[in-house]
Amino acid sequence: MARITLDHIRHAYTANPEKPSDYALKEVDHIFEDGGAYALLGPSGCGKTTLLNIISGLLTPSHGRLLLGDRDVTRLRTEERNIAQVFQFPVVYDTMTVFDNLAFPLRNRGIPEAQVTAKVQEILKVIDLESMARRKAEGLTADLKQKVSLGRGLVRADVSAILFDEPLTVIDPHMKWQLRSQLKLLHRQFGYTMVYVTHDQTEALTFADKVVVMYDGQIVQIGTPAELFEKPSHTFVGYFIGSPGMNVLPASLDGASVRVGEHAIGLSSAPSVAGAAKIELGIRPEFVRLGREGMPVTITKVEDIGRHKVIRTQFAGQSLTAILEEDNEIPADPRVTFDPGAINLYADSWRVKTEA
């Protein structure tokens, strides 16, 4: 296992990049700690796979350095980095049995056959393919082949890191949950450094100790699931994490108050923000209190999803979503208040440190 240091890394797919928009991966300067389980989360095109391929050696960054532990591996080939990678679509040897597919990386390194057998049997159990060990891979379905590919990534104990590029795309939903749980158990048991790329927040939040949220070629926040939910550092994080996502409302500052339309919401102190900054107030639907007191809203839609209701409203000319517990009634003259401790204030999309 190894610490992964991303030292001021940038990457462009075109020659002679000149401006920030020319870069698919804008400057990334972070450390993934040894033994950590990280998820790279973000929409398609945000730079997740580019960053993963730089770590694995499939890409050489345009600028910056990559270190595994204290070793600069920026210019080293993939095989020289001692990294395992599992790709989005299965990569298996069709003419080999499932057992031999898993054994191949170990035999290739001269591991004694008794150790190979013990390790392969352990991984076969993890991926629930013990009964298919002697079957040829060419006859397997796509999701079973991906399980073999996943198992081959897990079979080596000597790797610096294991990288997963959306590995559960072709896996059925129940098996996704099972494999995520097993990956988490393996991480706890063996302490692999794991980096898992996904656009699915459920996968990221259930797998990782730390989630790395990417947007427009840059990392906008690294944090625990609780930190991403409670204190999104960027409006994109608030919108992308959670279902429904965070309400983001145009606002203005008035001393120690933030105004949304004609409504003033008090803060504990006057935040210091550059005068030309675009101000927004962020509040998650879970912390919008719907009742008979507070600021008036107009309800436009009610979505009953079982355990609670999602209430869509209009507030000060803006869309505002609230969540109401299943047994609570919707008042005839609905009004809202915001949980003071859950208000986030943003200047040019970045969170301002303040207390409501």
C-alpha positions as CSV (number, residue, x, y, z in Angstrom):
1,M,0.0,0.0,0.0
2,A,1.1,3.6,-0.5
3,R,0.2,7.2,0.0
4,I,-0.7,8.9,-3.4
5,T,0.5,12.5,-3.8
6,L,-1.0,14.6,-6.6
7,D,1.6,17.4,-6.8
8,H,0.1,20.3,-8.8
9,I,-1.1,18.0,-11.6
10,R,-2.8,19.4,-14.7
11,H,-3.7,17.7,-17.9
12,A,-4.7,18.8,-21.4
13,Y,-5.5,16.5,-24.3
14,T,-4.4,19.2,-26.8
15,A,-1.0,20.5,-27.5
16,N,0.1,23.9,-26.1
17,P,-2.8,24.6,-23.7
18,E,-2.9,28.3,-22.8
19,K,-6.0,29.0,-20.7
20,P,-7.8,27.1,-17.9
21,S,-10.6,25.9,-20.2
22,D,-8.0,24.1,-22.4
23,Y,-7.4,21.7,-19.5
24,A,-9.5,18.6,-19.0
25,L,-7.9,18.4,-15.5
26,K,-7.3,21.7,-13.8
27,E,-4.7,21.9,-11.1
28,V,-5.0,19.1,-8.5
29,D,-2.9,19.3,-5.4
30,H,-4.0,16.7,-2.9
31,I,-2.8,13.6,-0.9
32,F,-4.7,10.3,-0.7
33,E,-3.4,8.8,2.5
34,D,-1.9,5.3,2.7
35,G,-4.7,2.8,3.4
36,G,-7.5,5.2,2.6
37,A,-10.7,4.3,0.7
38,Y,-11.5,7.2,-1.6
39,A,-14.3,7.6,-4.1
40,L,-13.9,10.1,-7.1
41,L,-17.4,11.3,-7.6
42,G,-18.8,13.6,-10.2
43,P,-20.7,13.9,-13.5
44,S,-19.4,12.6,-16.9
45,G,-16.6,14.7,-18.2
46,C,-15.6,16.2,-14.9
47,G,-12.1,14.7,-15.0
48,K,-12.5,11.6,-12.8
49,T,-11.2,9.0,-15.3
50,T,-8.4,11.3,-16.5
51,L,-7.2,11.6,-12.9
52,L,-7.5,7.8,-12.3
53,N,-5.5,7.1,-15.6
54,I,-2.8,9.5,-14.5
55,I,-2.5,7.6,-11.2
56,S,-2.3,4.3,-13.0
57,G,0.2,5.4,-15.6
58,L,-2.1,5.2,-18.6
59,L,-1.7,9.0,-19.0
60,T,1.3,11.2,-18.3
61,P,0.2,14.6,-16.9
62,S,0.9,17.8,-18.8
63,H,2.1,19.4,-15.6
64,G,3.0,18.3,-12.1
65,R,4.2,15.1,-10.4
66,L,2.7,11.9,-9.1
67,L,4.3,10.2,-6.1
68,L,3.5,6.7,-4.6
69,G,4.9,6.9,-1.1
70,D,8.1,8.9,-1.6
71,R,8.8,7.6,-5.1
72,D,8.2,9.9,-8.1
73,V,6.4,7.7,-10.6
74,T,5.2,10.4,-13.0
75,R,7.1,9.0,-16.0
76,L,7.0,5.3,-15.0
77,R,5.0,2.8,-17.0
78,T,1.9,1.2,-15.5
79,E,3.7,-2.1,-14.8
80,E,6.4,-0.3,-12.9
81,R,3.9,1.3,-10.4
82,N,2.7,-1.9,-8.9
83,I,-1.0,-0.9,-9.2
84,A,-4.1,-3.0,-9.9
85,Q,-6.9,-1.4,-12.0
86,V,-10.4,-2.7,-12.6
87,F,-12.1,-1.1,-15.6
88,Q,-15.7,-0.2,-16.4
89,F,-16.1,-3.1,-18.8
90,P,-14.8,-6.5,-18.1
91,V,-11.3,-7.5,-19.2
92,V,-10.8,-11.2,-18.9
93,Y,-8.9,-14.0,-20.7
94,D,-11.8,-15.9,-22.4
95,T,-9.8,-19.1,-23.0
96,M,-8.9,-19.5,-19.3
97,T,-11.1,-20.8,-16.5
98,V,-12.3,-18.4,-13.9
99,F,-9.8,-19.9,-11.5
100,D,-6.9,-19.4,-13.9
101,N,-8.0,-15.8,-14.6
102,L,-7.7,-15.0,-10.9
103,A,-4.5,-17.0,-10.5
104,F,-2.7,-15.3,-13.5
105,P,-1.4,-12.2,-11.7
106,L,0.0,-14.3,-8.9
107,R,1.6,-17.0,-11.1
108,N,3.1,-14.3,-13.2
109,R,5.0,-13.1,-10.2
110,G,6.2,-16.5,-9.2
111,I,4.0,-17.0,-6.2
112,P,4.1,-20.7,-4.9
113,E,1.1,-22.6,-6.2
114,A,-0.2,-23.5,-2.7
115,Q,-0.4,-19.7,-1.9
116,V,-2.0,-19.1,-5.3
117,T,-4.7,-21.7,-4.6
118,A,-5.5,-20.4,-1.1
119,K,-5.7,-16.7,-2.3
120,V,-7.8,-17.5,-5.4
121,Q,-10.3,-19.6,-3.3
122,E,-10.6,-16.7,-0.9
123,I,-11.4,-14.2,-3.7
124,L,-13.8,-16.7,-5.4
125,K,-15.8,-16.7,-2.2
126,V,-15.8,-12.9,-2.0
127,I,-17.2,-12.6,-5.5
128,D,-19.5,-15.6,-5.1
129,L,-18.0,-17.6,-8.0
130,E,-16.8,-20.7,-6.2
131,S,-19.2,-22.9,-8.2
132,M,-17.8,-21.6,-11.5
133,A,-14.1,-21.8,-10.8
134,R,-13.5,-24.4,-13.5
135,R,-15.7,-22.8,-16.2
136,K,-14.1,-21.1,-19.2
137,A,-14.6,-17.3,-19.0
138,E,-15.8,-17.1,-22.6
139,G,-19.2,-18.6,-21.6
140,L,-20.0,-16.1,-18.9
141,T,-22.4,-13.2,-19.0
142,A,-21.1,-9.6,-18.9
143,D,-21.8,-9.2,-15.2
144,L,-20.1,-12.5,-14.3
145,K,-17.1,-11.5,-16.4
146,Q,-16.9,-8.2,-14.5
147,K,-16.9,-10.1,-11.2
148,V,-13.9,-12.0,-12.5
149,S,-12.2,-8.8,-13.5
150,L,-13.0,-7.4,-10.1
151,G,-11.6,-10.5,-8.4
152,R,-8.3,-10.3,-10.4
153,G,-7.9,-6.7,-9.1
154,L,-8.3,-7.9,-5.5
155,V,-6.2,-11.0,-5.6
156,R,-2.8,-9.4,-5.2
157,A,-1.8,-8.4,-1.6
158,D,1.4,-6.5,-2.6
159,V,-0.1,-3.7,-4.7
160,S,0.5,0.0,-3.9
161,A,-3.1,0.8,-4.7
162,I,-6.2,-0.7,-6.3
163,L,-8.1,1.6,-8.8
164,F,-11.7,1.0,-9.8
165,D,-13.1,2.8,-12.8
166,E,-16.9,2.5,-12.4
167,P,-16.5,-1.3,-12.0
168,L,-20.2,-2.1,-11.2
169,T,-21.8,-0.6,-14.4
170,V,-22.8,-4.0,-15.7
171,I,-23.6,-5.6,-12.3
172,D,-27.2,-6.1,-11.3
173,P,-28.4,-3.8,-8.5
174,H,-28.5,-6.4,-5.7
175,M,-25.0,-7.6,-6.6
176,K,-23.8,-4.0,-6.6
177,W,-24.8,-3.6,-3.0
178,Q,-23.2,-7.0,-2.1
179,L,-19.9,-6.3,-3.8
180,R,-19.7,-2.7,-2.4
181,S,-20.1,-4.2,1.1
182,Q,-17.5,-6.9,0.4
183,L,-15.0,-4.3,-1.0
184,K,-15.4,-2.3,2.2
185,L,-14.8,-5.4,4.4
186,L,-11.7,-6.2,2.3
187,H,-10.4,-2.7,2.8
188,R,-10.9,-2.9,6.5
189,Q,-9.2,-6.3,6.6
190,F,-6.2,-5.7,4.4
191,G,-5.8,-1.9,4.4
192,Y,-5.5,-1.5,0.6
193,T,-5.3,2.1,-0.7
194,M,-8.4,2.2,-2.9
195,V,-9.6,4.8,-5.3
196,Y,-13.1,4.2,-6.8
197,V,-14.4,6.3,-9.7
198,T,-18.2,6.6,-10.0
199,H,-20.9,9.1,-10.9
200,D,-23.3,7.3,-8.5
201,Q,-23.5,9.1,-5.1
202,T,-24.9,6.0,-3.4
203,E,-21.9,3.9,-4.5
204,A,-19.5,6.7,-3.4
205,L,-21.1,7.3,0.0
206,T,-21.4,3.6,0.9
207,F,-18.0,2.6,-0.3
208,A,-15.6,5.4,0.7
209,D,-14.2,6.8,3.9
210,K,-13.5,10.1,2.0
211,V,-15.4,11.2,-1.1
212,V,-13.5,13.4,-3.6
213,V,-16.1,15.5,-5.5
214,M,-15.0,16.7,-8.9
215,Y,-16.6,19.3,-11.1
216,D,-15.3,21.0,-14.3
217,G,-11.9,19.4,-14.1
218,Q,-11.1,20.2,-10.5
219,I,-11.6,18.8,-7.0
220,V,-14.2,21.0,-5.2
221,Q,-14.3,19.1,-1.9
222,I,-12.8,16.1,-0.1
223,G,-14.8,14.9,2.9
224,T,-16.7,12.3,4.8
225,P,-20.3,11.7,3.7
226,A,-21.5,13.8,6.7
227,E,-19.2,16.7,5.8
228,L,-20.4,16.7,2.2
229,F,-24.0,16.7,3.3
230,E,-23.8,19.3,6.2
231,K,-21.2,21.7,4.9
232,P,-20.9,21.6,1.1
233,S,-17.9,23.7,0.2
234,H,-19.3,24.5,-3.3
235,T,-22.8,24.9,-4.6
236,F,-22.3,22.0,-7.0
237,V,-21.6,19.6,-4.0
238,G,-24.8,20.7,-2.4
239,Y,-26.7,20.1,-5.6
240,F,-25.0,16.8,-6.5
241,I,-25.1,15.2,-3.0
242,G,-28.5,14.4,-1.6
243,S,-31.8,13.5,-3.0
244,P,-33.3,16.0,-3.5
245,G,-30.3,18.2,-3.6
246,M,-29.6,21.4,-1.6
247,N,-31.8,24.5,-2.3
248,V,-29.6,27.3,-3.7
249,L,-31.3,30.7,-3.6
250,P,-30.0,34.0,-5.0
251,A,-29.5,36.3,-2.0
252,S,-27.8,39.5,-0.8
253,L,-26.0,40.5,2.3
254,D,-27.3,43.3,4.6
255,G,-24.8,43.5,7.5
256,A,-25.4,40.5,9.8
257,S,-28.4,39.4,7.7
258,V,-28.9,37.6,4.4
259,R,-31.8,38.6,2.3
260,V,-33.8,36.4,0.0
261,G,-36.3,38.6,-1.8
262,E,-38.0,40.7,0.9
263,H,-37.2,38.2,3.7
264,A,-34.2,38.9,6.0
265,I,-32.6,35.9,7.8
266,G,-30.3,36.8,10.7
267,L,-26.7,35.6,11.0
268,S,-24.6,35.6,14.1
269,S,-22.0,38.0,12.5
270,A,-21.5,39.9,9.4
271,P,-19.5,37.8,6.9
272,S,-16.6,39.4,5.0
273,V,-17.3,39.0,1.3
274,A,-15.9,40.9,-1.7
275,G,-18.4,43.4,-2.9
276,A,-18.8,42.1,-6.4
277,A,-19.4,38.5,-5.4
278,K,-22.5,36.6,-6.3
279,I,-24.2,35.7,-3.0
280,E,-26.4,32.6,-2.6
281,L,-28.0,30.9,0.4
282,G,-27.9,27.1,0.6
283,I,-30.3,25.1,2.7
284,R,-31.0,21.4,2.4
285,P,-34.7,20.3,2.1
286,E,-34.3,18.3,5.4
287,F,-33.7,21.6,7.2
288,V,-36.6,23.6,5.7
289,R,-39.3,23.5,8.4
290,L,-42.9,23.7,7.0
291,G,-45.5,24.9,9.4
292,R,-47.9,27.7,10.3
293,E,-45.2,30.2,11.3
294,G,-42.4,31.8,9.3
295,M,-42.1,33.0,5.8
296,P,-45.0,32.4,3.3
297,V,-44.6,29.9,0.5
298,T,-46.9,28.5,-2.3
299,I,-47.0,24.8,-2.7
300,T,-46.7,23.7,-6.3
301,K,-46.3,19.9,-5.9
302,V,-46.3,17.1,-3.3
303,E,-44.4,13.9,-3.9
304,D,-45.3,11.1,-1.4
305,I,-42.4,8.6,-1.4
306,G,-43.4,6.6,1.6
307,R,-41.3,7.6,4.7
308,H,-41.7,11.3,3.9
309,K,-43.2,13.8,1.5
310,V,-41.1,16.0,-0.8
311,I,-42.8,19.4,-0.9
312,R,-42.1,21.6,-3.9
313,T,-42.8,25.3,-3.2
314,Q,-42.3,28.8,-4.5
315,F,-40.6,31.1,-2.1
316,A,-39.7,34.7,-2.8
317,G,-40.0,34.0,-6.5
318,Q,-37.6,31.0,-6.3
319,S,-38.1,27.2,-6.2
320,L,-37.7,25.8,-2.7
321,T,-38.0,22.1,-1.7
322,A,-38.9,20.9,1.8
323,I,-39.1,17.5,3.3
324,L,-42.1,16.7,5.6
325,E,-42.3,13.5,7.7
326,E,-45.0,11.1,6.5
327,D,-47.3,11.6,9.5
328,N,-47.2,15.4,9.5
329,E,-50.0,17.4,7.9
330,I,-49.5,20.1,5.3
331,P,-50.8,23.3,6.8
332,A,-53.5,25.3,4.9
333,D,-51.5,28.5,5.0
334,P,-48.0,27.0,4.6
335,R,-44.9,28.9,5.9
336,V,-41.3,28.0,6.3
337,T,-38.4,28.6,8.6
338,F,-34.8,27.5,8.1
339,D,-32.8,25.6,10.7
340,P,-30.2,28.2,11.6
341,G,-27.4,25.7,12.0
342,A,-27.9,24.3,8.6
343,I,-27.7,27.5,6.5
344,N,-24.8,27.7,4.2
345,L,-23.7,31.0,2.6
346,Y,-21.9,31.1,-0.8
347,A,-19.9,33.8,-2.6
348,D,-19.3,33.0,-6.3
349,S,-20.3,29.4,-5.6
350,W,-17.8,28.8,-2.7
351,R,-18.9,28.5,0.9
352,V,-18.3,31.4,3.2
353,K,-17.5,30.5,6.8
354,T,-20.3,32.0,8.9
355,E,-22.9,31.0,11.5
356,A,-26.6,31.5,11.1
